[in-house]
Amino acid sequence: MSLNEYADYVTRFLLKDADGFENMIYGNAYYLPMVEVIDYLQDHDFKCFIVTGSDRFFIRTFIEGVIDVPYENIIGSDVELEAKDQGDTENHVYEFTGKDTLVRTDKLIIKNIKTSKVLQIAQEIDRKPVLSFGNSSDDVSMHNYAITNNGYKSTAFQLIADDDVRDYGNSSKGKELRDKWEDMGFVVVSMKDDWKTIYGDNVIKTNSFHWLEDYADE
């Protein structure tokens, strides 16, 4: 797909009903408290970045109208791009023309999780974060990078996905994860105990799934 075709595809996908929930489309399937955190930080002159394991170009489309983070501040997993008609000619040899179109390939450049997040932050930002927020073990490396040998006061916040009523979390692992991540120096946040809402009060977990039917032909 060209970059525009891919953005259009993502936009269509985001309009679909979110699997396993009522009253929510995929375009609204983000954590409201995290959006509030970004809004709060930006109101206080923090420069915010999204460092994600998801595809960088997917997230660029996903955040439209949700949060005001510039495209250049989004770091994610990447596939190689190429000119549509360049064939097997290498990038440093092929001459791009005004008639060329950039397309996505199936060649993975980087899966942006764990230590890859640290490397990408160093390469693309060249600054250590003073605040780091994450919601999975894939974010631990980024947290450690932010809070170790930092020239400024720094803090890492780690979310436990322990809400099995409003979301599909694992409540039985809550204490184990809290103890583990607090021992690592992180501020631990419980989705179940600390968040008044996740996706919005009208969103209901259904425990029923339809993705196999929806995407059987894709």
Secondary structure per residue as TSV (DSSP state, phi and psi in degrees):
chain	resnum	aa	ss	phi	psi
A	1	M	-	360.0	146.8
A	2	S	B	-70.9	167.9
A	3	L	H	-63.0	-37.7
A	4	N	H	-68.5	-40.0
A	5	E	H	-63.5	-40.0
A	6	Y	H	-65.7	-43.2
A	7	A	H	-61.4	-39.6
A	8	D	H	-65.1	-41.3
A	9	Y	H	-61.5	-45.4
A	10	V	H	-62.2	-42.5
A	11	T	H	-59.3	-43.8
A	12	R	H	-64.0	-40.3
A	13	F	H	-62.8	-41.1
A	14	L	H	-67.3	-16.3
A	15	L	T	-85.4	-7.2
A	16	K	S	-76.5	152.2
A	17	D	B	-61.8	134.2
A	18	A	-	-70.0	127.2
A	19	D	T	-64.4	133.9
A	20	G	T	86.9	5.6
A	21	F	E	-139.5	155.9
A	22	E	E	-106.5	149.6
A	23	N	S	66.6	31.1
A	24	M	-	-149.8	133.3
A	25	I	B	-98.4	166.3
A	26	Y	G	-60.9	-31.3
A	27	G	G	-65.7	-16.4
A	28	N	G	-107.0	8.3
A	29	A	-	-86.9	60.6
A	30	Y	S	-129.9	158.1
A	31	Y	-	-77.8	114.0
A	32	L	H	-57.8	-42.1
A	33	P	H	-60.6	-31.5
A	34	M	H	-71.3	-35.6
A	35	V	H	-63.5	-39.8
A	36	E	H	-62.6	-38.8
A	37	V	H	-62.8	-46.1
A	38	I	H	-63.1	-44.8
A	39	D	H	-58.9	-43.3
A	40	Y	H	-62.5	-46.3
A	41	L	H	-64.5	-42.0
A	42	Q	H	-66.5	-33.7
A	43	D	H	-64.8	-21.5
A	44	H	T	-110.2	28.1
A	45	D	T	68.2	25.5
A	46	F	-	-83.0	143.9
A	47	K	-	-92.7	120.3
A	48	C	-	-107.6	142.7
A	49	F	-	-126.4	150.0
A	50	I	E	-106.4	119.3
A	51	V	E	-118.7	104.5
A	52	T	E	-130.6	154.9
A	53	G	E	-80.2	-12.3
A	54	S	E	-76.1	163.9
A	55	D	E	-60.8	131.8
A	56	R	H	-57.8	-44.1
A	57	F	H	-73.3	-29.8
A	58	F	H	-61.7	-47.4
A	59	I	H	-66.2	-34.5
A	60	R	H	-57.4	-40.6
A	61	T	H	-77.2	-39.6
A	62	F	H	-59.7	-38.7
A	63	I	T	-83.0	-5.5
A	64	E	T	-56.5	124.1
A	65	G	T	78.6	0.3
A	66	V	T	-106.1	-56.8
A	67	I	-	-136.0	152.4
A	68	D	-	-100.4	70.6
A	69	V	-	-111.0	123.8
A	70	P	-	-60.3	149.5
A	71	Y	G	-53.2	-39.4
A	72	E	G	-69.5	-10.0
A	73	N	G	-99.2	15.0
A	74	I	E	-109.8	121.0
A	75	I	E	-119.9	121.6
A	76	G	E	-146.1	-171.7
A	77	S	E	-65.1	148.4
A	78	D	E	-135.2	141.9
A	79	V	E	-108.6	160.6
A	80	E	E	-69.8	143.8
A	81	L	E	-104.7	156.1
A	82	E	E	-151.8	162.1
A	83	A	E	-72.4	139.3
A	84	K	T	-55.8	-38.2
A	85	D	T	-104.7	17.2
A	86	Q	-	-79.8	-19.3
A	87	G	T	62.5	-133.0
A	88	D	T	-92.2	3.8
A	89	T	-	-69.9	131.3
A	90	E	-	-70.5	153.8
A	91	N	T	-56.9	-41.2
A	92	H	T	-76.8	-3.5
A	93	V	T	-107.8	-37.0
A	94	Y	S	-71.9	137.4
A	95	E	-	-100.8	114.3
A	96	F	-	-71.0	135.4
A	97	T	-	-117.5	171.4
A	98	G	T	-67.4	-13.3
A	99	K	T	-93.7	-6.4
A	100	D	-	-75.8	153.1
A	101	T	-	-125.6	134.6
A	102	L	E	-79.0	135.9
A	103	V	E	-129.8	154.4
A	104	R	E	-81.4	144.1
A	105	T	E	-110.7	-179.3
A	106	D	E	-99.4	17.5
A	107	K	E	-96.5	112.0
A	108	L	E	-74.4	128.3
A	109	I	E	-86.7	-50.0
A	110	I	E	-154.5	137.0
A	111	K	-	-96.1	108.4
A	112	N	-	-85.6	71.2
A	113	I	S	-133.4	163.4
A	114	K	T	51.3	-127.9
A	115	T	H	-65.3	-24.7
A	116	S	H	-58.0	-34.5
A	117	K	H	-62.9	-41.1
A	118	V	H	-63.0	-46.8
A	119	L	H	-62.6	-41.4
A	120	Q	H	-67.9	-38.7
A	121	I	H	-61.2	-45.5
A	122	A	H	-63.6	-41.1
A	123	Q	H	-75.7	-41.0
A	124	E	H	-94.1	-27.7
A	125	I	T	-108.4	-38.7
A	126	D	-	60.8	29.8
A	127	R	S	-142.3	143.5
A	128	K	-	-80.1	136.0
A	129	P	-	-65.6	150.1
A	130	V	S	-96.6	-19.4
A	131	L	E	-132.1	136.9
A	132	S	E	-132.8	130.9
A	133	F	E	-123.3	134.6
A	134	G	E	-149.7	166.5
A	135	N	S	-136.1	15.8
A	136	S	S	-155.1	170.3
A	137	S	G	-64.0	-18.9
A	138	D	G	-66.9	-12.5
A	139	D	G	-98.1	-5.5
A	140	V	H	-61.3	-42.2
A	141	S	H	-59.8	-43.8
A	142	M	H	-61.7	-42.4
A	143	H	H	-60.5	-48.4
A	144	N	H	-60.3	-39.0
A	145	Y	H	-63.0	-39.7
A	146	A	H	-70.2	-37.8
A	147	I	H	-99.3	-3.0
A	148	T	S	-103.1	126.5
A	149	N	S	53.7	39.1
A	150	N	-	-88.2	137.4
A	151	G	S	-72.7	-8.8
A	152	Y	S	-125.7	161.2
A	153	K	-	-60.1	129.0
A	154	S	-	-137.9	153.0
A	155	T	E	-145.6	143.3
A	156	A	E	-116.5	133.4
A	157	F	E	-113.4	124.3
A	158	Q	E	-119.2	122.4
A	159	L	E	-87.4	135.0
A	160	I	E	-97.4	122.4
A	161	A	-	-83.9	75.8
A	162	D	-	-112.3	11.9
A	163	D	-	-94.4	107.7
A	164	D	S	-102.0	10.0
A	165	V	S	-101.2	-51.8
A	166	R	S	-90.0	-16.4
A	167	D	S	-145.5	-172.3
A	168	Y	S	-104.6	46.9
A	169	G	-	-84.1	178.1
A	170	N	-	-118.7	98.8
A	171	S	G	-70.0	-25.7
A	172	S	G	-70.1	-20.0
A	173	K	G	-95.1	1.2
A	174	G	H	-56.5	-52.9
A	175	K	H	-66.6	-41.6
A	176	E	H	-60.2	-44.4
A	177	L	H	-70.1	-39.3
A	178	R	H	-59.1	-49.5
A	179	D	H	-60.4	-42.6
A	180	K	H	-63.8	-48.0
A	181	W	H	-78.9	-29.8
A	182	E	H	-67.0	-36.7
A	183	D	H	-63.5	-24.2
A	184	M	T	-86.6	-2.3
A	185	G	T	93.7	14.4
A	186	F	-	-92.5	151.2
A	187	V	E	-84.4	117.0
A	188	V	E	-95.4	133.1
A	189	V	E	-118.7	130.0
A	190	S	E	-95.8	123.9
A	191	M	H	-61.4	-37.7
A	192	K	H	-73.5	-43.9
A	193	D	H	-95.1	-27.0
A	194	D	H	-105.9	-15.2
A	195	W	-	-104.8	125.7
A	196	K	S	-69.7	-31.1
A	197	T	-	-145.7	163.8
A	198	I	S	-113.6	-63.8
A	199	Y	S	-110.1	-8.7
A	200	G	-	129.1	146.7
A	201	D	T	-67.6	-19.7
A	202	N	T	-89.7	-3.2
A	203	V	-	-84.9	130.4
A	204	I	E	-122.3	131.1
A	205	K	E	-72.9	131.5
A	206	T	-	-108.5	-22.2
A	207	N	-	63.4	18.5
A	208	S	-	-123.5	142.6
A	209	F	-	-131.7	143.3
A	210	H	-	-132.2	12.0
A	211	W	H	-66.2	-30.8
A	212	L	H	-62.9	-39.9
A	213	E	H	-71.2	-43.2
A	214	D	H	-63.2	-37.2
A	215	Y	T	-113.6	16.0
A	216	A	T	-60.0	-33.3
A	217	D	T	-98.5	4.2
A	218	E	-	-101.1	360.0
